[in-house]
C-alpha cells in the first residue's frame, strides 16, 4: 500500500513538473533572452514576491542589476496571464507600441483573472480600465480624457494644497526631531491623501493617522506588504492560482479583496449621493466625471483651450447615455466603474 502511494505521488510530481516546465524554452528557442525559470513558480519575479517584503507593483525590479537590464526585451515565466510574457525594457520601443503601433497592442493583459459573476467585488474590478477591452475601453477612455486636462486639474489645486501642507509639516517635524524619513512611505501617504481628497471627497491626514480606514482599505486592495491581503500566505495562493488555476477548488483565492473593494465603492456612492442632494461642488474628480456623464459644459471656458492636448481631449459627451443605459449613474455600471476609473 505504501509503495503504491509513493508511486502515485512520484507520478503526480513528474506530471506537474512536466506540465509546468514544458514551455520554459519558448523564448530561448526564438533567440530572445529570458529570465531563468525555477519550478514551480517560474522566473525570479515570483520568488521575490513570495519570499521578500515586495509588493506586486515592484516585483519586476528584481531584474535590476542583472544582465537582463541591458536587454531591450526579454522573456519571463510564471506570469499569471499565460505563464510566459515579454518584458519591454526600452523606452523608444515602449513608445512605439503605445503610440504608433497602438492598434496592435490595444487590450491590456487581464493577468489570468477569471471574474466570478456572483461576486460583487469581482464585478467592480471587472469595470476598471485595466480589465476593459475593445470598444468598451475606447468609449470609457473618451469619457475620462476630458476630466484630466490641464485646466480642470488646476481646479483641484486648492484641494491638494492641504495634502502638500501636511507633507511639509511631517518633513519639518521629522527634521526637527532628527528622524530618518522613508521617502517611499511618505510620498505614498501624500498620494493616498490626494486621492482620498480629490477622488472620494475625504479629508485625511495619513501622516498623523497612518492607520485611518481609507488608507488601510486601499493597501488591502493593493495587497501591499504588511496588509492582510498581502501576507505571504495570501500571496502564495495568488501565485499558485496563476500557475495552477484548479487550486481555487481547494482554497478560496479572491481576485481582489472583497471587503476593501466594497468599502471603497460604498464611500464613493455616498459621496455622489451627497453631492446630488446638497448641490455641493468641490471641483474634484467626482464633480468633473458627473459633469461629463450629464453632458454639462462650463460656460466660462467653453471652446477655450489652454493647449493642443485639451483641444484634442474636448469631446462632446452630451449624447452619451442616450443609446441604452451604458453611462447611467443609477445603474450598476456607473457605481462599479467609478471606483476604479
Secondary structure by P-SEA (a helix, b strand, c coil): caaaaaaaaaaaaaaaaaaacccccccccccccccccccccccaaaaaaccccccccccccccccccccccccccccccccccbbbbbccaaaaaaaacccccccccccccccccccccaaaaaaaacccccccaaaaaaaaaccccccaaaaaaacccaaaaaaaaaaaaaaaaaaccccaaaaaaaaaaaaaaaacccccccccccccccaaaaaaaaaacccccccccaaaaaaaaaaaacccccccbbbbcccaaaaaaaaaaaaaaaaaaaaaccccccaaaaaaaaaacccccccccccccaaaaaacccccccccccccccccccccccccccc
